[in-house]
Amino acid sequence: MQAQKTIEVPSQRFGKYLMRSRLGVGGMAEVFLAEAVDENGEQVSVALKLMKKGMPEEAFNDEADLMGMLTHPNLVQRVEVGQAFGRPYIAMEFLIGGDLREVMEAHRNQTKGFPTGMGVHIVLEVLKALAYFHQAKSRSGTLLNLIHSDVNPSNVFFSGYGDVKLGDFGVASSSMANVGLQEGVAAGKLAYLSPEQTRGDKLSPASDLFSVGIILHELVVGYHPFAKEGLSDEQVMSAIRSGRLSLPDYVDKPLATILQRALSPDLKIRYRSAGEFAGPLFQYSLDSNFTQSSREVQLWLQQLLGLVV
């Protein structure tokens, strides 16, 4: 796991929380590992997301409200919201297994190929999250038409018990709106954009599913389908828009068919719902005997990361 880093807050204590280490920094907020004592007198750990100074509070509050409405075992859950030192925060469940980007890097550092069965399992769990997310309703029962818009390995998390959870809803939007390429989008996220995002077109659930297809390709084929070394941002986006795949011979036909459809730039060909994508991928996992239990994922993380739960 990552070493603790300098904490840039007015005090090591933030409201009722004791700050322990920085977990990450984004455009609008920074996230820390923090501890507090609950109503039962027990110490609990949370991931504390703090809005940066000068950021629009409305957007931060929108994310907090959205998290409060969404409850699913494959989504990162909100614990509470509040404000301290003039900064609003979201306290979320702390997931000790880290994120998928860290897990992928750990495999590369150990010169191990990512286990195909594990990659398929992770993607199926992300698709469960998106199936719920895309069909989520407001408290009054109105369909929210949500698009995550930022599905990438850094936003896929693991609990210490082997659960896979999708998080970071900061740029989630309604499919009724046109959401173009964000100014200053990080290169790591740019590589997971859908063709529609690179053009500033209206998004749909299929946009998120394209990003999932990139993750699946990266996990089971072993490399990113579009972000080749040495390419500029514009060249990566051009490759995403063209959707040309050159799959190696070791990718069997059923899996190749799934990848080709998931990564099609043509919305008429691409999977339109998470269930439509998950169906053939789940069948492939059964036919290939790739099914994984949470316990197996937990043991794999413990061996890979030296994780102690």
Protein Blocks (a to p, Z undefined) as FASTA:
>chain_A
ZZddddddfbfbehjbccfbdfbdcfkbccdddddddfkopacddddddddehiafklmm
mmmmmmmmpccfkbccdfbdcdeehiacddddddfklpfklmmmmmmmnopacdfklmmm
mmmmmmmmmmmmmmpccfkopafkiafklacfklcccdfkopacdehjllgccfkbccdd
dehiafklmmmccfklmnopacdfklmmmmmmmmmmmmmnopafklcghiafklmmmmmm
nopacddfklcfklmmmmmmmmpcblklmcfbfklmmmmmmmmmmmnopaccfklmmmmm
mmmnopaZZ
